[in-house]
Amino acid sequence: MANFEPTNPETPAISVDFNEAARLTGLSRARLYEAAASGLLPVRKSGRRSLLLVDDLKAFIQNLPKGRFKKVA
């Protein structure tokens, strides 16, 4: 697979594959696949390649429940 290098590095990518999405979000690929399979994370197809829009990833992360931590004495 060829490494995609944008011609202008200041132009952000609008879509990423599952490997890059995992790196960007800190979530596992398995968790991202689960979210896609359940319909929580839309997937776009280009031939055999599955792509995730960066905006959809941001929305998915922002809609995750807020964490609660117990106070430690």
N, C-alpha and C positions, 0 to 999 in steps of 0.2 A: 504494500500500500504506500502510495506516495505521501510524503509529508507536505501538508498544505502550508505554504508561507504566503500570506497576503502581500500584494505588491506595495501596499501602504500600511506599515505596521500600526499606524494610528487609527486605522479603520477597524473597529471591532467586528468580530464575527457575529453573524445573525443566527447561525445554527451550528450545532456541534454533534458529534456522535456520542454514543453512550460512554465510551472511555473518557473522552474529554469532559463530558457532563459530570462524571464521577469525580474527576480531578477538581473541577471548578466548585462543586457543591460540598465535597467531603463525604458524600453518601456513597454507598457501595453500588456497583453496577447492578447487583441483584435487587437492591431496594428500588432503583430507578426502573428496572424491568417490571417489578411488581406494580409500581405506580402507573406505568404505561399500560400494563395488562388490565388493570382495574379501571382505566379511563381517567385517572386523576392527572395524568401527564400525557398530553397529545404528542403523537409521533407522526412525522412526515416521512414519506418514502421517496427515494430517488433510486429507481432500479431496485437493487437488493439492499441498498444502504438505508439504514434508519437514522433519521436526524431529529434532533430536539431543538426547537427554537429557544434561544437564550431568554427571550421574554417569558416564554412558558415555564422555563426552569425557575426564573426569578419569582413568578407568581406561585409556583408550587411550593417553593421554600417559604415564601411569605405567608402562605396559608397553612403551614404546619402549626400544630398547637404549641402554645408557649409553654416552656418548661417551668417546673416548680421544684425548688430544692428545699429540703428540710434543713432547719438550723442545726448546726452541730454545736453541742455545748462545750 
